[in-house]
Amino acid sequence: MLTQNEIDELEKLALENRQNIIKMVYEAQSGHIGGSLSACDILTVLFHKCMNHAVGGKFSPEYPKRDRFVLSKGHVSPLYYSILAQLGFFEKEELMTFRKLGTRLQGHPSMWTPGVEVATGSLGQGLSMACGIAMALKLEKNTSNVFVLLGDGELQEGNVWEAFMQAGHRKLDNIIAIVDRNCLQIDGNTENIMALDNLSDKIKAFNWNVMEINGHDFNDIYDSIEKAKSINAPTCIIAHTVKGKGVSFMENNAGWHGKAPGKEDYEKAIKELI
């Protein structure tokens, strides 16, 4: 359970991330807002409160005992970059180079971006990568965890289910997968395109531990991740979220999946996030 001071600090960090997401996509006139906003609270808590990535009080990507992170839904890179900047991987001013020619902050994460462990973007592959990393850590007797964030529309990819099967079979209890369950993808509602429910039962059938939480409740997010670390099985946290969370006219609107705001919408969004 988080203290009230910790919650207050996380609220400030999440608000800054939401502001950065809107500014970056507006400045580039390209990028994915909806899913970045829905996953914002999840990754803010994960990176700032749950992941082991510090040694000697300073961030060190070479630290062998660090936890690993795979952004399987690679298109929500604006959120990822904003958090990496908060953690000191690069200066926050660099965020405004997002998707510009020659930038280190491409539309999907790449290995030349400081802090990025795995290049992602082609949906459905992140959990398989996490399995490989988790198996390697086991062989090295390294107790670090591997966190992976997936989109719910992404779960329509067959490769994801092969990875669920592999992790369950290998008992990879060092994998913690988080599903951003906002129920919307680029073409509309996930249940109309290719139904996923009952998602929890489907994943449990592959010998995973499954938890369902409110993906915008900081305590829910924190408690579930901390609990997952001690469970002797791979764990999937289904985080129920709102696409476009934090900007009223973007919430639950699939049209904002990968659309850049014009000047008027940008100003309205920023006003709501002040």
Backbone bond lengths (Angstrom), bond angles and torsions (degrees), N, CA, C in turn:
res aa  C-N    CA-C-N  psi(-1)  N-CA   C-N-CA  omega(-1)  CA-C   N-CA-C  phi
1 M - - - 1.463 - - 1.529 109.81 -
2 L 1.299 115.09 132.38 1.460 120.95 179.62 1.526 110.95 -81.57
3 T 1.317 116.44 150.97 1.458 120.35 173.22 1.531 109.07 -79.16
4 Q 1.323 115.94 165.22 1.464 119.11 179.07 1.518 110.93 -64.50
5 N 1.325 117.38 -36.08 1.469 120.58 177.29 1.521 111.15 -62.84
6 E 1.344 116.59 -39.66 1.460 120.43 178.25 1.524 110.91 -66.31
7 I 1.325 117.02 -40.69 1.463 121.02 178.10 1.522 110.60 -63.80
8 D 1.326 116.46 -42.72 1.474 120.54 178.98 1.529 110.55 -60.04
9 E 1.343 116.51 -41.90 1.457 120.85 -179.85 1.526 110.89 -67.15
10 L 1.329 116.76 -41.05 1.465 120.76 178.88 1.527 111.20 -65.13
11 E 1.314 116.73 -36.90 1.469 120.40 177.23 1.526 110.83 -61.24
12 K 1.341 116.21 -41.14 1.467 120.26 178.21 1.527 111.14 -65.29
13 L 1.324 116.22 -43.17 1.466 120.76 -179.98 1.523 111.26 -65.41
14 A 1.339 116.64 -42.24 1.464 120.63 179.77 1.526 110.97 -66.16
15 L 1.334 116.73 -38.04 1.464 120.33 177.98 1.525 110.09 -64.32
16 E 1.322 116.53 -43.31 1.471 119.98 177.17 1.525 110.75 -61.12
17 N 1.324 117.11 -40.80 1.464 120.19 178.18 1.521 111.35 -62.99
18 R 1.308 117.13 -41.55 1.478 119.95 178.89 1.529 110.73 -64.70
19 Q 1.311 116.54 -42.26 1.467 119.77 176.96 1.531 110.55 -61.01
20 N 1.317 116.34 -44.82 1.467 120.12 -179.69 1.524 111.81 -62.43
21 I 1.322 117.02 -41.28 1.471 121.16 179.32 1.529 110.31 -56.75
22 I 1.331 115.89 -49.51 1.468 120.59 -179.30 1.533 110.73 -63.14
23 K 1.319 116.86 -44.54 1.466 120.86 -178.37 1.527 111.64 -65.08
24 M 1.326 117.14 -42.94 1.461 121.09 -177.45 1.519 111.70 -64.28
25 V 1.337 115.54 -46.65 1.466 119.34 -177.55 1.523 110.55 -69.80
26 Y 1.318 116.79 -35.94 1.470 119.83 177.06 1.529 110.79 -65.66
27 E 1.325 116.15 -45.65 1.463 120.98 -178.85 1.531 110.99 -61.93
28 A 1.337 116.38 -39.57 1.469 120.74 -179.16 1.519 112.22 -82.72
29 Q 1.347 116.18 -20.08 1.463 122.39 -171.27 1.530 110.42 54.09
30 S 1.328 113.93 37.69 1.453 121.12 179.02 1.525 108.52 -167.15
31 G 1.324 116.91 142.00 1.460 119.40 177.10 1.514 112.12 138.99
32 H 1.321 115.32 178.91 1.470 122.00 -172.71 1.527 109.94 -117.59
33 I 1.319 114.82 110.11 1.457 121.23 -176.66 1.530 112.26 -90.16
34 G 1.336 117.32 -49.73 1.462 121.73 -169.90 1.513 114.47 -53.77
35 G 1.320 117.38 -52.76 1.456 121.86 -179.16 1.513 113.02 -73.00
36 S 1.328 117.30 -27.35 1.471 119.99 175.48 1.523 110.12 -66.19
37 L 1.328 116.13 -41.81 1.462 120.27 179.49 1.524 111.76 -69.46
38 S 1.339 117.24 -36.94 1.467 119.10 -178.19 1.521 111.68 -69.13
39 A 1.324 117.78 -32.84 1.468 121.88 -178.38 1.523 112.92 -90.79
40 C 1.303 117.71 -0.84 1.466 122.10 -171.11 1.526 112.69 -58.77
41 D 1.319 117.78 -48.08 1.462 120.02 -176.88 1.525 110.95 -68.27
42 I 1.330 116.46 -36.25 1.468 121.27 179.85 1.529 110.37 -59.92
43 L 1.325 116.51 -54.13 1.467 119.48 -175.46 1.525 112.33 -73.23
44 T 1.315 117.59 -28.29 1.463 119.79 176.62 1.527 110.06 -62.64
45 V 1.329 116.66 -46.10 1.468 120.45 178.16 1.525 110.83 -67.67
46 L 1.338 116.42 -45.59 1.462 120.63 -177.31 1.527 111.45 -56.40
47 F 1.317 117.00 -52.80 1.457 120.37 -174.36 1.525 113.37 -74.27
48 H 1.324 116.43 -35.33 1.460 118.34 -174.81 1.526 113.78 -90.22
49 K 1.337 117.89 -17.64 1.464 119.22 -174.84 1.527 115.27 -128.60
50 C 1.323 119.23 -21.35 1.461 120.22 -169.50 1.521 115.21 -116.22
51 M 1.301 118.10 -27.95 1.460 120.72 -176.05 1.522 112.09 -85.73
52 N 1.316 115.58 142.35 1.457 122.30 176.00 1.526 108.12 -92.77
53 H 1.321 115.83 102.04 1.460 118.10 179.93 1.531 111.97 -140.17
54 A 1.323 116.70 22.93 1.453 119.81 -179.03 1.517 110.67 -122.06
55 V 1.295 116.12 143.61 1.459 122.23 172.85 1.523 107.20 -140.90
56 G 1.310 116.35 127.66 1.455 119.77 -177.86 1.511 112.67 64.36
57 G 1.338 116.38 24.76 1.454 120.52 178.38 1.511 114.38 79.12
58 K 1.342 117.08 2.19 1.457 120.36 -179.34 1.526 110.31 -123.72
59 F 1.304 115.51 150.05 1.461 119.23 179.60 1.520 110.12 -70.85
60 S 1.332 116.66 133.12 1.459 120.03 -179.23 1.531 110.35 -140.77
61 P 1.329 118.37 103.10 1.460 120.28 179.97 1.519 112.99 -66.18
62 E 1.327 117.45 -17.72 1.468 120.36 179.24 1.527 112.09 -86.41
63 Y 1.311 118.00 -9.41 1.459 122.62 -179.03 1.531 109.84 -58.57
64 P 1.341 119.29 113.46 1.470 120.98 -172.62 1.521 114.32 -65.11
65 K 1.327 117.70 -24.47 1.462 120.47 -178.92 1.530 112.74 -88.33
66 R 1.335 115.34 6.47 1.466 117.96 -179.32 1.526 110.42 -66.96
67 D 1.330 117.06 150.72 1.454 121.19 168.82 1.520 108.44 -74.28
68 R 1.337 116.23 150.50 1.462 121.45 178.66 1.530 110.00 -103.83
69 F 1.340 115.50 152.31 1.465 120.56 178.12 1.520 110.10 -132.53
70 V 1.333 115.33 134.65 1.464 122.22 176.66 1.527 108.19 -121.60
71 L 1.327 116.36 118.80 1.464 120.95 176.54 1.522 107.80 -89.58
72 S 1.331 116.05 86.58 1.465 119.29 -176.53 1.525 110.87 -63.87
73 K 1.333 117.24 -40.70 1.467 119.65 174.77 1.530 107.73 -84.11
74 G 1.329 114.30 74.70 1.452 121.95 -169.65 1.513 115.69 -62.25
75 H 1.328 117.29 -17.82 1.461 119.35 -178.23 1.528 112.90 -71.30
76 V 1.347 118.26 -12.74 1.465 118.62 177.78 1.540 110.29 -90.23
77 S 1.303 114.83 36.21 1.466 121.51 179.73 1.530 113.99 -60.12
78 P 1.338 121.31 -29.85 1.469 117.75 178.32 1.528 112.17 -56.92
79 L 1.324 116.76 -40.52 1.460 121.16 176.92 1.523 110.79 -64.51
80 Y 1.302 116.26 -47.41 1.469 122.08 -178.79 1.532 110.51 -58.08
81 Y 1.324 116.57 -47.66 1.462 120.59 -178.61 1.526 111.70 -64.66
82 S 1.321 116.31 -38.69 1.465 119.72 179.39 1.529 110.56 -61.37
83 I 1.328 116.51 -42.17 1.465 120.64 179.26 1.525 110.96 -68.40
84 L 1.324 117.23 -41.36 1.468 120.02 178.03 1.526 110.91 -60.87
85 A 1.322 115.86 -37.09 1.465 119.38 177.23 1.528 110.43 -67.46
86 Q 1.332 117.17 -39.75 1.465 120.19 176.80 1.523 111.49 -60.28
87 L 1.330 115.74 -34.10 1.460 121.35 -178.41 1.524 113.30 -82.27
88 G 1.327 116.87 -6.64 1.449 120.80 174.37 1.514 116.09 93.33
89 F 1.338 117.91 17.43 1.458 119.84 177.63 1.524 111.73 -68.99
90 F 1.313 115.92 -32.50 1.463 121.73 176.72 1.524 107.36 -156.62
91 E 1.303 116.75 167.93 1.464 121.19 -177.76 1.532 110.52 -70.66
92 K 1.319 115.53 145.21 1.468 120.15 -178.32 1.530 111.96 -62.55
93 E 1.327 117.01 -27.42 1.462 120.04 178.93 1.532 111.87 -60.32
94 E 1.321 116.85 -26.38 1.459 120.77 -178.55 1.528 111.84 -69.23
95 L 1.320 116.86 -19.31 1.472 119.92 -179.42 1.528 111.74 -57.44
96 M 1.314 116.81 -31.62 1.462 119.88 -177.05 1.526 112.90 -77.31
97 T 1.334 117.03 1.89 1.469 120.30 172.92 1.528 110.95 -92.63
98 F 1.315 116.52 2.96 1.469 122.44 -177.33 1.533 111.95 -48.33
99 R 1.339 115.34 126.39 1.466 123.52 177.77 1.531 113.99 62.52
100 K 1.308 117.28 16.35 1.463 120.14 175.48 1.533 109.26 -88.41
101 L 1.310 117.06 157.52 1.460 122.24 179.91 1.530 110.54 -59.41
102 G 1.336 116.36 126.20 1.447 121.52 177.63 1.514 115.73 84.51
103 T 1.321 118.21 -0.96 1.460 121.03 -178.04 1.527 111.93 -71.57
104 R 1.340 114.75 156.78 1.466 120.16 170.94 1.528 110.69 -83.05
105 L 1.316 116.47 -10.39 1.465 121.52 -175.30 1.527 109.51 -105.99
106 Q 1.318 115.09 76.46 1.458 121.15 -178.80 1.537 111.47 -73.57
107 G 1.298 116.67 171.89 1.460 121.56 -178.69 1.511 112.89 -61.24
108 H 1.339 116.36 -31.24 1.462 121.71 173.92 1.526 107.85 -124.46
109 P 1.320 118.42 146.41 1.465 121.40 -175.60 1.523 112.77 -58.17
110 S 1.310 115.16 139.29 1.460 120.44 178.11 1.523 108.59 -134.40
111 M 1.328 116.01 164.42 1.460 121.10 -172.44 1.529 113.56 -71.29
112 W 1.331 118.62 -12.50 1.462 117.87 177.73 1.534 111.65 -88.69
113 T 1.333 116.33 3.05 1.459 120.02 174.42 1.528 108.91 -89.01
114 P 1.318 119.14 122.43 1.461 120.68 179.94 1.528 111.69 -55.57
115 G 1.328 116.08 130.52 1.460 121.31 178.22 1.507 115.25 95.61
116 V 1.323 117.88 -14.64 1.469 121.10 -178.81 1.531 109.42 -84.05
117 E 1.320 116.32 125.03 1.472 122.21 -179.01 1.531 111.64 -84.56
118 V 1.348 116.21 -36.64 1.460 121.23 -171.67 1.526 109.44 -139.98
119 A 1.321 117.91 134.50 1.463 121.89 174.37 1.524 108.75 -76.31
120 T 1.325 116.65 128.05 1.470 120.94 -177.89 1.522 110.87 -136.24
121 G 1.293 115.30 168.57 1.463 120.01 -179.97 1.512 111.61 159.17
122 S 1.323 116.51 -41.25 1.456 120.11 176.01 1.513 107.98 -77.95
123 L 1.317 116.95 111.05 1.464 121.34 -170.45 1.526 112.45 -63.17
124 G 1.333 114.74 145.19 1.452 121.52 175.69 1.510 114.60 99.79
125 Q 1.331 117.50 -5.68 1.461 120.00 -173.63 1.526 114.41 -102.12
126 G 1.310 117.84 -17.54 1.458 121.06 -172.50 1.512 114.84 -61.60
127 L 1.327 117.49 -40.92 1.460 119.63 -178.81 1.520 111.09 -68.12
128 S 1.320 117.53 -34.61 1.464 120.20 175.57 1.528 110.44 -64.27
129 M 1.331 116.66 -42.45 1.466 119.89 176.18 1.522 110.45 -60.50
130 A 1.326 116.18 -41.89 1.462 120.50 179.55 1.519 110.90 -62.00
131 C 1.328 117.37 -37.73 1.470 120.62 177.13 1.525 110.68 -61.17
132 G 1.318 116.53 -44.56 1.460 120.07 179.27 1.515 111.92 -62.08
133 I 1.326 116.59 -43.87 1.464 120.78 179.10 1.521 110.38 -64.21
134 A 1.344 115.97 -43.72 1.466 120.81 -178.88 1.525 111.33 -62.90
135 M 1.332 117.38 -40.77 1.467 120.99 178.31 1.531 110.86 -65.23
136 A 1.324 116.65 -40.64 1.465 120.39 178.45 1.526 111.15 -63.26
137 L 1.337 116.38 -41.99 1.460 119.92 178.47 1.530 110.90 -62.25
138 K 1.335 116.46 -39.92 1.468 120.57 177.94 1.531 110.57 -61.44
139 L 1.327 116.36 -43.96 1.462 120.50 -179.52 1.527 111.35 -62.82
140 E 1.330 115.88 -33.17 1.460 121.04 -179.98 1.529 112.41 -85.51
141 K 1.360 115.88 0.01 1.462 121.49 -176.09 1.535 111.32 57.09
142 N 1.316 114.00 36.15 1.460 122.55 177.72 1.530 107.25 -95.65
143 T 1.317 117.29 125.70 1.466 122.06 -174.07 1.530 113.53 -87.56
144 S 1.310 118.71 9.43 1.459 121.47 179.51 1.526 111.39 -65.14
145 N 1.325 115.19 155.71 1.463 121.85 177.64 1.521 110.78 -100.87
146 V 1.330 115.12 157.20 1.462 122.15 174.87 1.519 107.77 -117.37
147 F 1.312 116.53 118.53 1.458 122.26 177.80 1.524 109.03 -102.48
148 V 1.315 116.87 139.19 1.464 120.45 178.07 1.517 109.02 -137.93
149 L 1.329 116.52 132.09 1.459 121.87 177.38 1.517 109.25 -104.59
150 L 1.338 115.29 123.95 1.461 121.41 178.94 1.520 110.07 -116.56
151 G 1.334 115.78 150.51 1.451 120.24 170.13 1.518 109.69 -87.62
152 D 1.327 117.70 156.58 1.466 118.25 -179.58 1.527 111.94 -74.42
153 G 1.330 118.39 -36.08 1.461 119.64 175.05 1.514 111.43 -62.15
154 E 1.325 115.54 -31.41 1.455 121.54 178.67 1.531 112.02 -63.17
155 L 1.329 116.81 -26.27 1.464 120.53 -178.64 1.525 112.29 -67.70
156 Q 1.316 117.75 -5.75 1.462 121.09 174.93 1.529 111.66 -79.54
157 E 1.329 116.49 -4.41 1.463 121.84 176.96 1.535 109.39 -84.33
158 G 1.325 117.37 131.71 1.454 121.22 -177.03 1.511 114.24 -63.49
159 N 1.334 116.46 -32.17 1.458 120.82 -179.01 1.527 112.28 -58.32
160 V 1.331 116.63 -31.30 1.459 120.75 179.59 1.525 110.40 -61.64
161 W 1.323 116.08 -42.12 1.460 119.83 -175.79 1.527 111.68 -74.32
162 E 1.325 117.40 -28.95 1.466 119.44 171.59 1.531 109.76 -63.43
163 A 1.339 116.12 -38.59 1.465 120.27 179.31 1.526 110.79 -69.36
164 F 1.327 117.62 -40.53 1.467 120.06 175.07 1.529 109.91 -57.09
165 M 1.324 116.11 -44.13 1.456 120.87 -179.26 1.528 110.72 -64.52
166 Q 1.331 116.81 -44.34 1.467 121.65 -179.32 1.524 111.37 -62.03
167 A 1.329 117.08 -47.59 1.462 120.78 -178.04 1.518 111.40 -63.95
168 G 1.330 116.55 -40.14 1.456 120.18 177.80 1.512 111.97 -65.22
169 H 1.327 116.06 -43.17 1.465 121.49 -179.50 1.531 111.45 -65.00
170 R 1.334 116.65 -40.86 1.466 121.54 -178.05 1.529 113.10 -85.47
171 K 1.335 115.56 -1.68 1.471 120.73 -180.00 1.534 111.34 54.51
172 L 1.314 114.81 49.78 1.462 120.60 -178.03 1.529 110.31 -80.94
173 D 1.330 114.39 78.40 1.462 119.88 -177.09 1.519 112.70 -74.17
174 N 1.328 117.44 0.16 1.466 120.84 176.09 1.528 112.07 -94.69
175 I 1.339 116.88 8.02 1.476 121.15 173.87 1.522 109.48 -102.44
176 I 1.312 115.80 130.10 1.465 122.35 171.29 1.523 107.02 -124.77
177 A 1.323 115.70 108.10 1.469 121.61 179.15 1.521 109.32 -96.43
178 I 1.307 116.01 139.12 1.468 121.49 177.34 1.519 107.99 -122.49
179 V 1.320 116.51 124.66 1.459 121.88 178.73 1.524 109.30 -100.71
180 D 1.317 116.48 121.87 1.465 122.29 175.19 1.533 107.08 -80.21
181 R 1.326 116.24 91.75 1.478 122.54 -172.60 1.523 110.29 -90.77
182 N 1.345 115.24 73.99 1.472 118.77 178.30 1.524 112.87 -94.47
183 C 1.339 116.70 -3.09 1.468 124.20 172.91 1.527 114.72 67.94
184 L 1.348 116.68 11.24 1.459 119.76 177.95 1.518 110.18 -129.12
185 Q 1.325 116.15 142.19 1.455 122.00 172.89 1.516 107.91 -132.70
186 I 1.320 117.74 -176.23 1.465 119.78 -170.10 1.532 112.78 -58.49
187 D 1.340 116.88 -30.94 1.469 119.95 -176.96 1.523 114.10 -96.37
188 G 1.336 117.98 1.22 1.455 119.85 179.21 1.519 112.69 131.99
189 N 1.336 115.98 -150.93 1.461 121.73 -176.76 1.527 111.16 -72.59
190 T 1.323 116.35 133.29 1.467 120.57 -177.84 1.519 112.29 -58.93
191 E 1.324 116.71 -34.97 1.465 119.68 -175.82 1.522 112.06 -73.10
192 N 1.318 117.76 -21.25 1.465 121.57 175.71 1.526 111.61 -84.29
193 I 1.321 116.54 -28.74 1.465 120.65 -175.03 1.534 111.05 -86.28
194 M 1.323 116.31 -50.89 1.468 121.86 172.53 1.521 106.60 -160.75
195 A 1.327 115.62 101.26 1.463 121.78 -169.91 1.525 112.24 -58.62
196 L 1.327 115.48 138.26 1.457 122.64 -179.14 1.529 113.48 -107.03
197 D 1.306 117.32 -26.80 1.464 119.56 -177.94 1.524 111.50 -71.01
198 N 1.334 118.06 149.92 1.446 127.12 -1.57 1.532 109.32 -81.37
199 L 1.329 115.66 105.89 1.449 121.73 -171.43 1.526 111.90 -64.39
200 S 1.310 116.51 -41.39 1.462 120.44 -179.15 1.524 111.70 -58.32
201 D 1.329 117.30 -47.23 1.469 120.72 -179.11 1.528 111.44 -64.68
202 K 1.322 116.51 -36.86 1.465 120.40 179.36 1.542 110.47 -61.17
203 I 1.320 116.52 -46.06 1.462 120.16 -177.10 1.531 110.74 -72.06
204 K 1.321 116.87 -37.57 1.473 120.27 177.29 1.531 111.07 -59.88
205 A 1.324 116.58 -32.31 1.468 120.45 -179.51 1.523 112.54 -63.66
206 F 1.333 116.99 -16.95 1.466 121.53 178.64 1.534 111.15 -98.67
207 N 1.335 116.11 19.68 1.471 123.01 176.55 1.519 113.49 68.10
208 W 1.316 114.84 37.18 1.460 120.56 173.68 1.527 109.55 -104.68
209 N 1.317 115.49 150.15 1.458 120.79 165.66 1.533 107.10 -81.70
210 V 1.323 117.49 137.93 1.465 120.61 -176.95 1.529 110.17 -129.39
211 M 1.317 115.64 136.28 1.464 122.41 173.07 1.524 108.72 -126.14
212 E 1.302 116.81 146.43 1.469 121.74 174.46 1.519 108.88 -118.24
213 I 1.319 115.86 132.21 1.463 120.61 -174.80 1.523 110.91 -138.82
214 N 1.328 114.77 170.54 1.460 122.84 169.34 1.530 106.66 -85.22
215 G 1.308 117.35 111.48 1.457 121.88 -175.67 1.512 114.81 -73.60
216 H 1.334 117.52 6.22 1.464 120.73 175.14 1.527 111.46 -119.72
217 D 1.321 116.95 7.81 1.460 122.28 178.07 1.526 107.93 -102.85
218 F 1.311 117.06 112.77 1.462 120.82 -174.23 1.526 112.31 -59.14
219 N 1.326 117.04 -40.75 1.461 119.51 178.75 1.520 111.93 -65.94
220 D 1.326 116.60 -41.57 1.464 120.50 177.32 1.531 110.80 -58.54
221 I 1.311 115.28 -46.45 1.471 120.59 -178.34 1.528 109.85 -63.60
222 Y 1.314 116.19 -51.13 1.461 121.03 -177.41 1.527 111.67 -61.55
223 D 1.328 117.05 -49.84 1.471 121.08 -176.39 1.529 111.54 -62.35
224 S 1.329 116.85 -40.26 1.472 119.71 -177.80 1.531 111.00 -67.97
225 I 1.323 117.04 -40.59 1.467 120.16 179.95 1.530 110.32 -66.83
226 E 1.328 116.65 -44.62 1.458 119.89 -179.73 1.525 111.05 -64.06
227 K 1.312 117.33 -38.52 1.472 121.03 177.13 1.520 110.62 -65.49
228 A 1.337 116.46 -41.15 1.464 121.14 -178.08 1.525 112.13 -60.49
229 K 1.326 117.04 -31.15 1.463 121.22 -178.75 1.531 112.37 -61.91
230 S 1.331 117.29 -25.78 1.463 120.55 -174.31 1.528 113.34 -104.07
231 I 1.328 117.60 5.03 1.467 121.40 -177.60 1.525 109.63 -91.60
232 N 1.316 115.80 135.27 1.462 121.76 -175.72 1.532 111.61 -85.08
233 A 1.315 115.94 54.55 1.469 122.74 178.85 1.515 107.47 -169.83
234 P 1.332 118.07 155.64 1.467 118.20 172.25 1.520 108.85 -61.35
235 T 1.318 115.98 141.92 1.465 120.01 -175.75 1.523 110.36 -122.27
236 C 1.327 114.60 136.59 1.463 121.21 173.95 1.521 108.66 -116.74
237 I 1.318 115.42 125.71 1.464 121.87 176.53 1.521 107.95 -103.30
238 I 1.318 116.67 113.02 1.463 121.22 176.45 1.526 107.24 -88.52
239 A 1.319 115.60 107.48 1.463 121.61 -176.06 1.528 109.39 -99.12
240 H 1.309 116.38 110.05 1.475 121.31 -179.94 1.528 108.47 -77.26
241 T 1.322 115.55 120.13 1.462 121.44 -173.38 1.525 110.93 -132.10
242 V 1.328 114.49 175.06 1.463 122.63 176.96 1.521 107.87 -115.82
243 K 1.306 117.01 120.17 1.463 119.98 177.70 1.531 108.69 -61.77
244 G 1.327 116.83 134.33 1.459 120.64 -179.09 1.516 114.00 76.35
245 K 1.335 117.77 17.48 1.466 122.13 -174.43 1.527 112.27 -52.72
246 G 1.338 115.00 129.37 1.460 121.00 175.36 1.508 114.10 109.00
247 V 1.344 116.67 -19.76 1.466 121.08 177.12 1.525 106.75 -122.23
248 S 1.309 116.99 111.84 1.464 122.31 -167.28 1.525 113.72 -53.58
249 F 1.328 118.03 -45.56 1.463 119.52 -174.72 1.529 112.73 -80.40
250 M 1.328 116.70 -5.77 1.461 120.52 175.23 1.522 112.30 -98.96
251 E 1.323 117.18 -16.97 1.459 120.59 -174.92 1.521 111.74 -66.58
252 N 1.334 115.21 134.95 1.471 123.29 179.24 1.527 112.42 54.50
253 N 1.318 116.27 34.23 1.465 121.48 -178.51 1.528 108.40 -124.01
254 A 1.332 116.16 105.78 1.468 120.84 -177.87 1.526 112.15 -62.79
255 G 1.307 117.43 -19.93 1.459 121.23 179.61 1.518 113.21 -63.42
256 W 1.341 116.71 -20.44 1.460 120.55 179.18 1.519 112.01 -96.70
257 H 1.318 117.15 18.94 1.464 120.37 178.21 1.535 110.88 -60.57
258 G 1.314 116.62 -51.88 1.461 120.04 -176.39 1.508 112.10 -139.40
259 K 1.329 115.69 43.18 1.464 121.07 -175.18 1.524 110.27 -117.88
260 A 1.327 116.64 134.97 1.462 121.10 177.54 1.529 109.80 -87.68
261 P 1.335 117.82 139.53 1.467 119.84 179.85 1.523 111.83 -76.14
262 G 1.317 115.05 147.75 1.455 119.99 169.31 1.516 109.19 -79.67
263 K 1.328 116.92 -178.45 1.470 121.31 -174.47 1.529 111.89 -59.10
264 E 1.332 116.98 -44.21 1.467 119.96 -177.05 1.520 111.39 -65.51
265 D 1.339 116.87 -47.22 1.463 120.24 179.38 1.529 111.44 -66.02
266 Y 1.317 116.29 -35.86 1.462 120.46 177.71 1.528 110.26 -61.06
267 E 1.313 116.90 -47.75 1.459 120.57 -178.54 1.522 111.43 -65.28
268 K 1.333 117.11 -38.33 1.465 120.82 177.08 1.525 110.70 -63.93
269 A 1.319 116.01 -43.50 1.469 119.93 -178.55 1.518 111.43 -64.73
270 I 1.322 117.23 -47.06 1.470 121.23 -179.55 1.524 110.28 -62.47
271 K 1.315 117.71 -38.13 1.463 121.51 179.14 1.519 110.75 -60.71
272 E 1.343 116.25 -38.54 1.472 120.07 179.40 1.527 111.82 -70.88
273 L 1.324 116.97 -22.43 1.461 121.15 -174.25 1.525 113.17 -100.99
274 I 1.312 117.04 9.77 1.471 120.16 178.15 1.529 109.10 -84.15
